[in-house]
Amino acid sequence: MSSSPTIDHEARERRIAAASGKYSGSLWAWIIKIALLGVLDAIAVYGVMTAIAHGSTVMAIGIGAVAVIITVIYLPPNRILPAKYLAPGIVFMLIFSVGVMAYTIYVGFTNYGDGHNGSRDDAVAAIQRNNQERVPNAPVYDSTVAQKDGKLALIVIDPQTKKVQAGTSDEALEPVEGAELNSLGKIKAVPGYRILPFSEVSQRSDEISTLQVPVSKDSSAGFIRTTTGSQAFDFISTMTYDEKTGTMTDKKGTVYKDNGRGNFVSASGKVLEPGWKVTVGFENFKKALTDHDVRGPFLRVTAWTFAFAVLSVLTTFALGLALALLFNDTSMKGHKFYRILMLLPYAFPGFLSALVWSGMFNQEFGFINQVLLGGASIPWLTDPWIAKAAVLIVNLWLGFPYMFIVSTGALQSIPGDILEASRIDGASTWRTFTKIKLPLLMVPLAPLLISSFAFNFNNFVLIYMLTLGGPRFTDTSLDVGATDILISMVYKIAFSGADRDYGLASAFSVIIFIIVGVISWLGFRQTKALEEVN
């Protein structure tokens, strides 16, 4: 029986409409995709140009390669489908994990740190800037202190040409247009600059006295400086740089040569500061392992780090498991309420808890000494061994709720018929725990214990907030103490103290990564044996 012409016509129209909507949606998807890829490629082009401008060829190649790969993956329709899902994760992994690790390793092979932050050209400019004297018999400039884009600027009137010029510490003097002068010939207003009133100049006099505006882009041409704000003077560097020989010479004729380690040094051994960043090979790793001033604290801190990580895992797991076994008994009244109470330490931020405990451990006014111990004077945070005990106590308070949670979940996953069979066979409570419960618990908990070890190995927040790593060692120049772990030691080397040594800190970071990586690898290998329990 054939269908009517009317029904066939309507069906054909529906198919045409559906196809039209499909192609329309596909077209819009293409337009949006191409637009987004265009924005991404535009950002990538800007990034490549910026990297090239800063002399970073490797960065420019990396940005360009990533942009090309992403464009190839997402532009063709219905091709390389797995890569479309993998690409975002891989890109973020390369940026935030692999990239950071690679840069840390690179810094570990350099002298990057205080006094060696920039390039050679930056060091030359800084040395010339730091060694200046006023040019004798030079003309005096009428000047005004202003502000541009949040930076102090100096606006001067050239005594010979009477032109108004302006500059900052980063921008050399340049003529400005549209400057307004008052009846006394002083600068009243300049487009793009905010003239500082006298009261503000007085308040910022120390900052203004250090303002040095280059006369030109060549730092050897000199600087314009002011002390009062109303008058400025010519200063010229006493250090001359010879690009051909790569040496610096002062006004007395002393020559400073490149020592190959990022500094200009004279024949008598005098070093010009600052220096510049250079590659030093394995020098930082050698210093960490052989320098007496560094090796001694490093070995003691390493030993305490292992002890702290192991004891933290054992104590928190033992207490958490014991409480989980106790409150897993459903016959106990209010066991759900007790479980909630066990989670309270876990609900507070760790750094706040550490600060509270730091106050409670105060030797003179702390709650523990004054209330719990009846006015005792125990040096909880100033004696090396007692401070270590205090750290373990606080970490036990912070860590046992997590172990309680995971142990409770693991206990509830053990089949009840196995426990029932053990009771029928006459096994004691202790034998049931050691021979049945604990082996079954270790199957899911062993990886968590390994990750807990790795976390405590780098538990920076607790150490820094509770003791600041103290009490400090007295036999080293490093700012390192008895409760410091490796990560807090690295932080102090990199970001605190008189000399910040990022290269040495990065070398320590690489060593820590290797230690934790090897221990985790060995631990996970051993956990494979636990799979036979199932």
N, C-alpha and C positions, 0 to 999 in steps of 0.2 A: 504494500500500500504506500504510495508516494505521498510526500508532504506537500502542503499547499505552497504556491508561489509566495504568498504573503509571509509565511513562517520562514522560508529560505531567505527572503530579503532581509527580514529582521535579524536573523542569525548572522548574515554577512555584515550587516551594519555594526552589530555588537563586536564582531571580530576585528573589523576595521578600527572601531573606536578603541578597543583594548590595545591593538598594535600601535595606534597613534599615541596613546598614553604611555606605553612602554618606551617607544623611541623618544618621546618628549622627556620622560624621566631620565633616560640614559644620556640625552643631550645635556640636560642640566647638570647631571653628575660629572660629565666631562668638563663642562665649563668651570664648575667649582674646583674640580681636581687640578685643572690647568692653572687656575688663578692661585690656588694655594701653593702649587709647585713654583709658580712664578715669584711669589713673595719669598718663598724659601730660597730660591736661587739668587734673588736680589740681595737678601741678607748675607748669603754665602759670598757673593761677589764683594760686598762691603767688607766682610770679615777678611777675605783674601787680600784686598787692597790695604786694609789696616795692618795686617800681619807683615806684608811686604814693606810698608812704610816704617815699621819698627824693626826691620831686618830679620824677621823670623820666617825663614824660608820653609822650615819643616812644618810650622803651624799653617802657613798658607797652603802647602800641598795637602795637608790633612783635611782642612776645611773644604778645599775644592774637591778632593776625592770623595768625601762623605756626601757632598751635594750632588755630585754626578751619580753616585751609586743609588741614592734615594730617588733621584729623578728617573733613572732607568727602571727601578723596581716598580714605581707607582704609575708611570705614564702609560705603558701598554695595557690594554684591557685583558683581564682574565689570564694573565701570565704570571709566572713566578709567584703563585699564590702563597706558598709557605713563607717566602721572604717578606711579604707584606705584613705578616704578623710578627715575624722575628726581628725585623729591622728596627722598630722603636726601642725594644729592649736592648738590642745589641748596641745601638748608638748611645743610649744612656749608660750602659755598662762601660763602654769605652771612655766616655767623658768623666763619669763620677767614680769609677773604680780603677780601670786600667790606666787611664790618664793620670789620675792622682798618684797611683803607685809608681808609674814610670817617672813622673816629675820628682817624687820623693827620692827615688834611686839616683836620678841625675844630680840632685842637689847634694846628696851624700858624697859625691865625687868632686865637689867644688869647695871653695873657701867662703861661700856665701854666708854673710853675717854682718854684724856691726863693723863698719869700716870697709866693707867689701860688698856693697849693695848694688852698685851700678856698673856701667861699662868703663872702659879706660878713658873715653872722652869725658864722661861725667866726672871722673876722678880729677882729670886735669882742670876742668872748669871749677870744681870745688876747691882745689888747692889754690888756684889763682884768686878765687873769691875770698878765701880765708887768710890770704897773706897780702895785705894792701897797706898803702901809705898815701897820705894826702899829697897831691901834686903841688909843689911849691909855686907860689906866685900865679896860681891859676885863677881865673875870674870866678866871681861868686854869682850863683844863679838865684834869682827870685823864684821861690818854690811854694807849692801848696800840696798838702797831703790829701789824697782822695781815696775813694774805694770804687773798684770795678769788679763785678762778678764775684763779690765776696772777698777780694784780695786788695791789700793795700797798694796804692799806686802813688807815684810822685809826678806832679805836673810842674814843669820848669819853663822859664822864659830864657831863651838863649841870649846871653849878654851882648853878643855881636850881631846876630841877625834879627833879634827880637821876636823870633818865632816861638810859638808855644809848642812844647813837646811833652809827651807823657809816656810812661812805661811802668812796668811792674817788675818784680824779681824774676819773673819768667819771660817777660817781653821787653825787648830793648826799646830805647827811646825812639819814638816816631812822632812826626808832626801831626797835630790835630787841628781840625777845622771847626769854626764856630765858637771859639773860646771868647768869653766875655770878661773884660777887665773893668775894675772899679775906677774911681776918680784918682786913686793913688797909683794906678798902673799895676795893681795886684790882680791875681786871677780870681774871678768871681764865680764863673760857671763854665763847664765844659760838657758838651753833649756826650752821654754815655758814662759819665763819672759823677759820683756823689762827693762833693767837697765836704771834708770833715770840719765841724765847728771847732773852735779853740778848746772848748771843754773836753771834747773827745780826743783831740790831739794830746792834751795833757794826761788824760787817763791811759792812753796807749803809747806813752813816750818810750817805754822800753822796747816795744815792738817796732816802733818807727825808727829808733836808733839803729836797729839791725837791718833795716830795709836797704837793699843794694840793687840799683837799677842799672843794667848794662848799657853802656853808651852805644854799642852795636852788637851784632850777633857774635862777633869775635871777642871772647872774654878778656883777651890780652889788651884790648883797647881801653879798658878801664870801666869805672862805675861812677854813678852819681849817688851821693849819700847826704843825709841831713840829720841833724840832732834837734833842731828847734822846730822844724817844719816850714819855717818861712824863708830859710836860706839853705842852699845845697852847694856841695863842693865836689870837685873832681878827685877821684881816688884811682890809683893805678896799682896793679899787682906787682909785687916784688919778685915773683916767680915767672920765668920765661920758659916756654915749652918749645923744643925743637922737634918738629915732626920727622925730619930726616933721620936723626939719631935716636929719637924716642927718649929724650932725656929732659929733665927739668934743671934749671939753673937759677940760683937766687942772686940777689944784687951784689953779694960778696964774691961771686964766682964759683961757689960750691956746686958741683954737678951731682945730680941724683939720677941713678940709672935704674932701669927695670930689673928687679931681682928674680923675675920669672915666677913669683908667687903673688903677684897682684899688688906690688908696692914699689914706689920710687925710694931708693936707698943710696945714701952717700958712701964714699969710701970709708968714712969713720964709723959707719953703721947707723947713722941717723935716718929714721924712717919718716917719710911724709905721709900724713893722713888727710883724707881717706885714701884707701886703695880701691881696687876694682875686682870684680868676680872673675876667677879663672878656675880651670880644672886642675885638681891636685892629686888625681888618681886615688889610691887607697890610703891616703894620708889620714883621713878622718877615722877609718876603720882601724888603722894602726895605732892612732892616738887612743882610741877607745879601749884597746886591748893591751897596750904596752906602756902608755904614759902613766907614771906613778900617781900623779895628781888626779887622774881620771879612772885608772884601772881599779884602784882600791875601793872607792865609792861604788863603782859599777858592779864589782863582784859582790859586795855586801848588799846592794840594792837588789841584784839578781837573786841572791839566795833568799832574801826576805820576800821577794815577789812570788817565788815558787811556794814558799811556806804559806804565805797569805792566801794564794789561790787554792792550794790543796786543803788547808785547814778550813777555809770558807766553804768549800764544796762539802767537805765531810761534816762539819758542824751543822750547816743549814739543812743538808739532806737527812742527817740523823734526827734532828728535831722535827723537821717537816714530816718525815715518814712515821715517827713515833706518834705525833698528833693525828696523822691520817689514820693510823691503825686504831687509835683510841676512839676517835669520833666516827669511825666507819661502823661502829656497833649500833645498829638500828634500835636496839633495846634500851639505849641510853636516852633518858628524857631530855629534850631540848638540844639534841645533838646538832640540829640544823642551825640553831641560834649560836651555838659555840663555834660552828664552822665560820659563820659570818664574822664573829669577833676575831678569829684567827687571820682574817684578811685585812683587818684595819691597818697594820703597818704597811701593807702593799698599796693601800689607797692614797697614801701621802707621798708627795714627790720626794725622791731620795735626798736631794740637796737640802731641802728644808729639814728633814729628819736629822741629817748630819749636823746642821747648824744648831738644832735644838739639843742634840746630844753633846755637842761641844760646850754649850752653856752648862749643861747638867754635870759635865766632868770638870768644871772649873775648880781648881784646888782650894780657893779661898771662899767662894760664894756658891759653888755648885750644889744642886739638890742632892746629889749622891753623897757627897762628903758631909754636908750640913744636916741633912734629914735622915737619910737611910743609914749612914754610918756614925751618927751622933756627934758631928763636929770634928771628924778626923781630917787630916791634912795629907791625903794621898795624892802625889803628883801624877795624876792620870795622863796628862798630855805633855809633861816635861821630862819624865824619866823614859829612856829609850824602850825598856822592856815592858813597863806598865803601859806606855802609849800603844805598843803593839797589841797588848791584850785588850785595850780599849777599842782599838780598831776592829778586832775580831768580834768583840761583843756587839758593837753597833752593826756590823755587817751581818751577824747572826739575826739581829732584830729585823733588819731590812730584807734578808734573804729567805728566812724560813717560810713565809707565806707562799712564795712561789713553789717551793718544794712540797709544801702541804697540798697545794692545788693539784700539781701533776701526780703526786703519790695517791691522792684520793681518787683521781680519775683512773689511774692504773689499777688500783685495788678493785674498783667497781667493775673493771673489765675482766677480772679473773672469773672463770665459770664457777658457779656455786657447787656443781656436782663434784668437782675435784676436791674442794674443801670438805664436802660432806663425806666423800670416800675416805679421806685421811682421818676424819674423826671416827668413822666406823672401824678403820683398821687400828685404832687405838693410839694414833700419833699424838704426842704432846703439843701444846701450843707453840713452844719454842721450835720443836722439830718441824711442825707444819710451816712455821715462818721461814726457817732457814732452808728447808728442802723444797718447798713448793712456792710460797708467796714471793720470797726474795728473788729466786731465779726467774720467775715469770715477770716480776716487776722490772728487772734489769733489762729485759728485751726492749721495752719502749723507753725506759728512763736513761739508759746508758748514753745515747746521743745527747740527751738533754744535760746530763752531768758533764759531758765533754764541752758543750757550749757554755755551761755555767763556769767551768774552769777558764775558758777563754775570756769570758766576760770579766771575771774577777781578776784575771791576769792584767787586764787593762781598766780596772775600776778606778778611773781618775777622780770622779766626782766625790766619792766617799773620802779618799785620802786628802784631797785638796780642801774640801769643806770642813773636815773634822780636825785635822792636825797641820795642814799646809806642808805635810811631809816631815815636820819636826819631831823631836828636837834635832837641830842641825848638827852634822858632823863637824868636829873642830880641827880635823887634820887634813882638810882640803880647802882649796879656794872656791870649789863649786858650791852653789847654794843647794845642797842635798842633805837630807836628814834621815833619821833612823826608820821612819815609817814611810818614806818615799818608795813607791814601786817604779818600775822602769818607765811607765808612761808619764808619771808625774815628774820624774827626773828629766825626761826628754822635754817636757813642757817648760821646765825651769831653764834648761840650757838654751832653748829656742826663744823664750818670750819673757824671761825675767833675769834679774842680775845686771851687773854693769856691762858685760859683754855678751851679746846675743849671738850665738853660733848656730846658724841654721844648718850648716853643712854637717857639723858633728851631731846635731839633733837628728838629722835625716839618716845619718849612718846608724845611730842607735835604733831608729824606727825600722830600718831594714833588718837589723839583728833581731829585734823583737818579733817582726813578722816571720822570720825564718824559724825562731824558737817555737812560737805558737803554731805555725803551720806544721812543723815536724811532729810536735806533740799531738795535735789534732789528727794528723794522718795516722800515727801509731795507734791512737785511741780508737779511731773508727775501724782500723784493721782488726783490733782485738774484739770489737763488738760483733763482728761477723760470727765469732764462735757462739755468741748467745743465740743466734738464729736457730741452732740445732735444738734449743730448748722446746721450740714449737713443733 
